[in-house]
Amino acid sequence: MNNTEYVLQIEGVCKSFPGVKALDHVNLRVKRGEVHSLIGGNGAGKSTLMKILSGAYVKDSGTIFVDGVQTEIGNPKAAEALGISIIYQELNLVSSLSIAENIFIGKMPLTKIGLINWKKLYQDGQRLLDDFNIELDAHQSIASLNVAQQQMVEIVKAISVDAKVIIMDEPTSSLTTKEIDVLFNMIRKLKQNGVATIFISHRMDEIFEISDRLTIFRDGCFVDERDASDISRAELIALMIGKEMSQQFPSRESVSGDVVLKVSSISDSKKVRNVSFELHRGEVLGFAGLVGAGRTELMQLLFGVSKLKSGKVELKGKALRGTSPKTSIRNGFAYVTEDRKSEGLAQNLSVMNNISMANLHGILKAGLISKRKEKESAQQYIKALNIITPSEEQKVMFLSGGNQQKVVISKWLMTDADIFIMDEPTRGIDVGAKREIYDIINELVSQGKAVLFISSEFEEVMGVCDRILVMCEGRITRELKKEDFSQQAIAKYAVGE
């Protein structure tokens, strides 16, 4: 095999874990200097294959060719030597070090006597930043940068090792529209320089904007390879999930009832400023805005993660005082946090343990945890939410993103809460899993529950919510009713106009 048209070829690669066949004879062909999107639902095998390419996992069988030469990738150093770099969704930077130190970590330029050549380090770092028109100083610490700037540093770090292929796993999940434009310009420059990009995203608009070709995986198997210009959005979704999806957002008749939560002029003196609103039983109330608008901080205030400095919160007509997460759960709040990996789940515990952890009193027998009750409850939610797992004993870290999110939601469903706070509940999951979460939300409000819903995707917040409150710099700048929904209106008020 010596097809130099392709910088990377994967043929018949397999990988299994206990109880799960993650990859079953998959193929992937990436041309030099192209943007190649790897598409698939959660559990399709995308991340497993990327970890094999980056040297984090070793394949069970199959062949990998780089520049037409068959090779083995036994560890991350071997991947780097072959010119393969990966940028994970969770950024891998040392916050206490400078930009230049992070770019060249592990490969610092040295003087003749073996000391770090600091002058060359910062000159080389600045040159790489300037090459991509990134207006940052190589001396700045990573801690001083926002998420988008850190993402840019990760890309420059990948380029610094003379990468032939850069893998980007959900690189836009925490970026604003403006920041995504900057990222895409960087990808286009990589393309001009002959560097291939493997792009993984669940956002269809981005996939069609940036991709040259697509490879689709489903349930650990190769499905198809297409030019991006030769496939429609509907056809791509059908190939991903194995069936046609007639409607992205399920329809629901809005029937809101009494006011269940009244928020009056609350502030935290930092990120939340004089916010007031009412939430009705049976309602999905959306919060839209740009990154840094204060939406997450508002939800943390309501749940008692941070302390209220002024204002008043009333639950069913009764003022709440001195709230904490513990008292909020007792008062009927549930909080699906934005970061499911570090805040929503205990990664080393089982699916069963994670589902029960917010409602341990519900599985007690004679004051002790009943393993039988815990197992029965877990099995009930695994079935009801269609959580794909070999068993309730599986560690949650081995589940796909969409299934992990359904475990988080199951944890809170088990508490029988009245008010569900959902902060970016569909971030990083596929269209099929998204639809299942929308169905869960509809079922909750049909039972008379109420939902506070945050999403950075304007289309999603319009498709899911009954009303939308737009935030900018910690304040509510506009309330939009269903008949007034539009992406233009949300964008307008999200910048404070």
C-alpha positions in Angstrom: 0.0 0.0 0.0 1.5 3.3 -1.1 -1.2 5.7 -2.0 0.3 9.1 -1.4 -3.0 10.9 -2.1 -3.9 10.1 1.5 -1.9 11.3 4.4 -3.8 8.9 6.7 -5.5 5.6 5.9 -7.2 3.3 8.4 -8.4 -0.1 7.3 -10.4 -2.7 9.2 -9.5 -1.4 12.7 -11.2 -3.1 15.7 -11.1 -2.3 19.4 -13.0 -3.9 22.2 -13.5 -3.1 25.9 -15.1 -5.4 28.5 -18.7 -5.9 27.4 -18.4 -3.5 24.5 -17.1 -3.7 20.9 -16.2 0.0 20.4 -14.9 -0.4 16.8 -15.8 -3.1 14.3 -13.6 -3.1 11.2 -13.8 0.7 10.6 -12.2 2.6 7.7 -11.1 6.2 7.3 -9.1 8.0 4.5 -7.9 11.5 4.9 -6.3 13.5 2.1 -3.5 16.0 2.5 -4.7 19.5 3.4 -8.4 18.6 3.6 -10.9 19.2 6.3 -12.4 15.8 6.9 -15.3 15.6 9.4 -15.9 12.3 11.3 -19.6 12.0 11.9 -21.6 9.8 14.2 -23.9 9.6 17.2 -22.7 9.1 20.7 -21.2 5.7 21.0 -20.4 5.5 17.3 -16.7 5.0 18.0 -15.3 8.4 17.0 -13.5 9.2 20.2 -12.1 5.6 20.4 -10.6 5.8 17.0 -9.1 9.2 17.7 -7.5 7.9 20.9 -6.0 5.1 18.8 -4.6 7.6 16.4 -3.2 9.7 19.2 -1.6 6.7 20.9 -3.8 6.8 24.0 -5.3 3.4 23.0 -3.8 0.5 21.1 -5.9 -1.1 18.4 -6.8 -4.8 18.6 -6.5 -5.4 14.9 -6.5 -3.6 11.5 -3.9 -1.5 9.7 -2.9 2.2 9.8 -1.0 3.9 7.0 0.7 7.3 7.3 2.0 8.7 4.1 1.3 5.4 2.5 3.6 3.5 5.0 2.1 0.9 7.4 2.8 1.9 10.9 2.0 1.2 14.6 1.0 3.9 17.1 1.9 2.5 20.5 1.9 5.7 22.5 1.4 9.5 22.2 5.1 10.1 21.5 4.8 7.7 18.5 1.8 9.6 17.2 3.6 12.9 17.6 6.6 11.6 15.7 4.3 10.6 12.8 2.8 14.1 12.7 -0.5 13.4 14.3 -1.8 15.9 16.9 -5.0 15.9 18.8 -6.9 18.7 20.5 -9.4 17.3 23.0 -12.6 18.9 24.1 -11.2 19.3 27.6 -8.1 21.5 26.9 -4.7 20.2 27.9 -2.8 23.3 29.0 -0.9 24.2 32.2 -2.6 27.3 33.5 0.4 28.5 35.6 2.7 28.6 32.6 3.0 31.1 29.8 1.7 30.6 26.3 5.2 29.9 24.9 6.0 27.4 27.6 2.7 25.6 26.9 3.4 25.5 23.1 6.9 24.0 23.6 6.3 22.0 26.7 8.5 18.8 26.5 10.5 20.3 23.7 12.0 23.5 25.0 14.8 25.0 23.0 18.1 24.7 24.8 21.4 26.6 24.9 24.7 24.9 24.2 25.1 24.1 27.9 21.7 22.5 28.2 19.7 25.3 29.8 16.4 26.6 28.5 16.9 29.3 25.8 14.2 31.6 27.0 14.8 34.2 24.4 14.4 31.7 21.5 11.4 30.1 23.3 9.4 33.4 23.4 10.6 34.5 19.9 9.5 31.1 18.4 6.2 31.2 20.3 5.4 34.8 19.2 6.2 33.9 15.6 3.7 31.1 15.6 1.0 33.3 17.1 1.8 36.0 14.6 1.6 33.5 11.7 -2.0 32.9 12.5 -2.8 36.6 13.3 -3.5 35.7 17.0 -3.3 38.9 19.0 -1.7 37.5 22.1 1.7 37.9 23.8 3.7 34.7 24.1 4.6 35.8 27.7 1.0 35.8 28.9 -0.1 33.1 31.3 -2.7 30.6 30.2 -4.7 31.5 33.3 -5.2 35.0 31.9 -6.9 33.7 28.7 -10.5 32.9 27.9 -11.6 29.5 26.6 -11.4 30.7 22.9 -7.9 32.0 23.3 -6.8 28.8 25.0 -8.3 26.9 22.1 -6.1 28.9 19.7 -3.0 28.1 21.8 -3.9 24.4 21.6 -3.9 24.6 17.8 -0.6 26.5 17.7 0.8 23.9 20.1 -0.3 21.1 17.7 1.2 22.9 14.7 4.6 23.4 16.5 5.4 19.7 16.2 5.1 19.9 12.4 1.8 18.1 12.4 0.5 16.5 9.2 -2.9 15.7 10.7 -4.6 17.7 13.5 -7.6 16.1 15.2 -10.2 18.6 16.7 -12.7 17.0 19.0 -15.7 19.3 19.5 -13.5 22.4 19.3 -16.4 24.9 19.1 -18.5 23.7 22.1 -17.5 26.6 24.3 -16.9 29.3 21.6 -19.0 32.3 20.5 -19.9 32.8 16.9 -17.1 35.4 16.5 -14.6 33.0 18.0 -15.7 30.2 15.8 -15.0 32.4 12.8 -11.5 32.9 14.1 -11.1 29.1 14.5 -12.4 28.4 11.0 -9.9 30.9 9.5 -7.1 29.0 11.3 -8.4 25.7 9.9 -8.5 27.2 6.4 -4.9 28.4 6.8 -3.8 24.9 7.9 -5.5 23.6 4.8 -3.5 26.1 2.6 -0.3 24.9 4.4 -1.1 21.2 3.5 -2.1 20.2 7.0 -5.2 17.9 7.2 -7.8 18.4 9.9 -10.1 15.7 11.3 -13.1 17.7 12.6 -15.5 16.2 15.1 -18.7 18.1 15.9 -22.4 17.5 16.4 -23.3 20.9 14.9 -24.5 20.4 11.4 -24.1 24.0 10.2 -20.4 23.9 11.2 -19.9 20.6 9.5 -21.2 21.7 6.2 -19.4 25.1 6.4 -15.9 23.8 7.0 -15.8 20.2 5.6 -14.4 18.9 2.3 -15.4 15.3 2.9 -17.2 13.3 5.6 -17.0 9.8 7.0 -20.0 8.5 8.9 -19.8 5.9 11.8 -22.7 4.2 13.5 -22.5 1.8 16.5 -18.8 1.3 16.0 -19.0 0.5 12.3 -18.1 2.4 9.1 -21.2 3.5 7.3 -20.2 5.7 4.4 -17.7 8.2 3.0 -19.0 11.3 1.1 -18.0 14.6 -0.3 -19.7 17.3 1.8 -21.1 18.9 -1.3 -22.9 15.6 -2.3 -25.0 15.0 0.8 -27.9 16.8 2.4 -28.4 17.5 6.0 -31.4 15.1 6.3 -29.5 12.3 4.5 -26.5 12.7 6.8 -28.7 12.5 9.9 -30.4 9.4 8.6 -27.0 7.8 8.0 -25.9 8.7 11.5 -28.9 7.4 13.4 -30.0 4.7 11.0 -33.4 6.2 10.4 -35.0 9.4 9.2 -35.9 12.0 11.8 -38.9 13.9 10.6 -38.7 16.7 13.1 -35.7 18.1 15.1 -37.8 19.5 17.9 -40.8 17.6 19.1 -44.0 19.6 19.1 -45.7 20.3 22.5 -48.8 22.2 23.5 -47.8 24.9 25.9 -50.0 24.8 29.0 -48.4 26.9 31.8 -49.9 27.0 35.2 -49.4 28.9 38.5 -46.2 30.7 39.3 -43.9 28.2 41.0 -40.8 30.4 41.2 -40.5 34.2 41.6 -37.1 35.9 41.4 -37.0 39.6 42.4 -33.9 41.8 41.7 -31.3 39.2 42.7 -27.6 39.9 42.4 -24.3 38.2 43.4 -22.3 41.5 43.1 -20.2 40.0 40.4 -21.8 38.3 37.4 -25.6 38.6 38.1 -27.1 42.0 38.3 -30.6 42.8 39.4 -32.4 39.9 37.7 -36.1 39.4 38.0 -38.4 36.8 36.4 -41.3 34.4 37.1 -41.4 30.6 36.2 -44.7 28.9 35.8 -45.6 25.3 36.4 -45.6 23.3 33.1 -43.3 25.9 31.4 -39.9 25.7 29.7 -38.3 29.1 30.3 -35.2 29.6 28.1 -32.1 31.7 28.9 -30.1 32.8 25.8 -27.0 34.9 25.5 -23.3 34.9 24.6 -20.6 33.2 26.6 -20.1 35.3 29.8 -23.6 36.7 29.9 -24.1 35.4 33.4 -26.6 32.6 32.7 -24.7 29.8 34.5 -23.9 32.1 37.4 -27.6 32.9 37.7 -28.5 29.2 37.9 -25.7 28.7 40.5 -27.3 31.4 42.6 -30.7 29.8 42.4 -29.4 26.4 43.4 -27.3 27.7 46.2 -23.9 27.0 44.8 -23.0 30.7 45.2 -24.5 33.2 47.7 -27.2 35.8 47.1 -26.0 39.3 47.9 -29.3 41.1 47.3 -32.9 40.4 46.1 -35.4 37.7 46.9 -36.4 34.3 45.7 -39.8 32.9 46.4 -40.8 29.2 45.9 -44.5 28.6 45.6 -45.1 32.0 47.4 -42.7 31.3 50.2 -39.4 33.2 50.5 -36.2 31.1 50.4 -33.5 32.1 52.8 -29.9 30.8 53.1 -30.1 28.3 50.3 -27.4 25.6 49.6 -27.4 22.7 47.1 -28.6 20.4 50.0 -31.6 22.7 50.9 -32.3 23.3 47.2 -32.6 19.6 46.5 -34.9 19.3 49.6 -36.9 22.2 48.2 -37.5 20.4 44.9 -34.7 21.8 42.6 -32.6 19.7 40.3 -29.5 21.0 38.5 -28.1 19.4 35.3 -24.8 21.3 35.2 -23.0 22.5 32.1 -19.9 20.3 32.8 -21.2 16.8 33.1 -17.8 15.2 33.4 -16.5 17.0 36.4 -19.6 18.4 38.0 -22.5 16.1 37.0 -20.9 12.6 37.4 -18.5 10.6 39.5 -16.5 9.1 36.6 -15.0 6.2 38.6 -18.4 5.0 40.0 -20.9 2.8 38.2 -24.0 3.9 36.3 -26.1 2.6 39.3 -24.1 4.6 41.9 -24.4 7.8 39.8 -28.1 7.5 39.3 -28.8 7.0 43.0 -26.4 9.6 44.5 -28.8 12.6 44.7 -31.5 10.5 46.4 -29.8 8.1 48.7 -32.7 8.3 51.2 -34.9 6.8 48.5 -33.0 3.5 48.5 -32.6 3.1 52.3 -33.8 0.1 54.2 -33.5 0.2 58.0 -31.2 3.1 57.7 -28.8 1.4 55.3 -28.5 1.5 51.5 -30.4 -1.3 50.0 -28.4 -2.7 47.0 -31.6 -4.3 45.7 -33.5 -1.0 45.7 -30.5 0.8 44.2 -30.2 -1.8 41.4 -33.9 -1.8 40.7 -34.0 2.0 40.5 -31.0 2.1 38.1 -32.5 -0.5 35.9 -35.8 1.4 35.8 -34.1 4.6 34.5 -31.7 2.7 32.2 -34.8 1.3 30.5 -36.9 4.4 30.6 -34.2 6.7 29.1 -32.7 4.1 26.8 -29.2 4.3 28.4 -26.9 2.2 26.3 -24.7 0.3 28.8 -23.6 -3.3 29.2 -25.1 -3.2 32.8 -25.9 -0.9 35.7 -22.5 -1.9 37.1 -20.5 -0.3 34.2 -18.3 2.6 35.2 -19.9 5.8 33.8 -16.6 6.9 32.3 -16.9 4.2 29.6 -20.3 5.5 28.4 -20.7 7.8 25.4 -21.4 11.5 26.0 -25.1 11.2 25.2 -25.5 8.2 27.6 -23.6 10.0 30.3 -25.9 12.9 30.0 -28.9 10.6 30.3 -27.4 9.2 33.5 -27.1 12.8 34.9 -30.8 13.4 34.0 -31.8 10.1 35.6 -30.0 11.1 38.8 -32.2 14.1 39.1 -35.4 12.4 37.8 -35.0 10.0 40.8 -35.3 13.0 43.2 -38.8 13.7 41.8 -37.9 17.5 41.6 -40.4 20.2 40.7 -38.0 22.6 39.0 -35.3 21.3 36.7 -32.4 23.6 35.9 -30.8 22.4 32.6 -27.5 24.2 31.6 -26.5 23.2 28.1 -28.0 19.7 28.5 -27.3 18.8 24.8 -23.8 20.1 24.4 -21.5 17.6 22.7 -24.2 15.0 22.0 -25.6 13.8 18.7 -29.0 14.7 17.1 -30.6 11.4 18.1 -29.7 11.8 21.8 -30.7 15.5 21.7 -34.1 14.5 20.5 -34.5 12.0 23.3 -33.6 14.8 25.8 -36.1 17.1 24.3 -38.7 14.3 24.7 -37.7 14.0 28.4 -38.2 17.8 28.9 -41.7 17.6 27.2 -42.6 14.7 29.5 -41.5 16.7 32.6 -43.6 19.7 31.8 -46.6 17.6 30.9 -46.4 16.3 34.5 -46.5 19.9 35.8 -42.8 20.3 36.4 -41.0 23.5 35.3 -37.7 23.8 33.4 -35.1 26.5 33.3 -33.2 25.8 30.0 -29.9 27.3 29.0 -28.5 26.9 25.5 -25.9 28.8 23.4 -27.6 27.5 20.2 -30.3 30.0 19.4 -32.1 27.6 17.2 -32.3 25.1 20.1 -33.6 27.6 22.7 -36.3 28.6 20.2 -37.2 25.0 19.4 -37.5 23.9 23.1 -38.8 26.9 25.1 -42.1 28.6 25.7 -40.5 32.0 26.6 -36.9 33.2 26.2 -35.1 35.6 28.5 -32.0 37.1 26.8 -29.1 38.0 29.0 -26.1 40.3 28.5 -23.5 41.2 31.1 -25.4 39.7 34.0 -28.7 41.4 33.2 -31.9 40.4 31.4 -32.1 42.6 28.4 -35.4 41.3 26.8 -38.2 38.8 27.3 -39.3 37.2 24.1 -42.6 35.4 23.7 -43.1 32.5 21.2 -44.5 34.8 18.5 -41.5 37.0 18.7 -38.8 34.3 18.5 -36.1 34.9 15.9 -32.3 34.4 15.9 -31.9 38.0 14.9 -33.9 39.2 17.9 -31.9 37.0 20.3 -28.6 38.1 18.8 -29.6 41.8 19.0 -30.5 41.7 22.7 -27.6 39.3 23.5 -25.2 42.2 22.8 -27.2 44.6 24.8 -28.9 46.6 22.0 
